[in-house]
C-alpha cells in the first residue's frame, strides 16, 4: 500500500513548516516488533513517554524540544515529539548513529518526497503503518530566522522528529 503523509512541524513560537512524505508500507508490523501505537487519537502524554521521543544523539546538546498530541479535527496531523540539537560531530556520524539505533528496533528507511526549507539534508524511517522518524541536518541561518533564536557556530545543528499518524479505521 502506498500512503502520502504530510508532516507538519510546529516548533515553539508557533512556527509551522511542513513536508510531504510518500512511502510504501506493509499492512502489519513485523514479528517481534515493539507494540503498536494505541488505536484512536494519540495524546501528548503518550508520545512523550515513548523512547523515540527522547532519542537524542549521544554527543549532542539540546537547543529546543517539541511535543504535541494529535489534533482532534479533520485535518489531524498526528502526534509528534522531538528536538533541535547541536553537536561538534559530523552529519555522517549523526546519520549513521540513527540508522544503526533505529534498525535495531525494527525501523526501515523510507524516502522523503521533499525537504523542509530549513533542512540541508534528511533521512526518513518508518515502523509499521503509523510510526515515522525523521532526522535532518539543518541550515543554521535559516532555522535561526524561523525560530527567532541564535544558532551555535562551529556545530552541526540537526533535528529529530518521532511521529505517530492518525489512526484510520479499516
Secondary structure, DSSP 8 states (H G I E B T S, - for coil): -EEEEEEEEEETTTEEEEEEEEEE--SS--TT------SS---HHHHHTSGGGG---TT-EEEEEEEE---SSTT---EEEEEEEEESS-HHHHHHHHHHHHHHTT-EEE-BS---TTEEEEEEEEETTTEEEEEEEE-HHHHHHHHTS---SSSEEEEEEEEE------
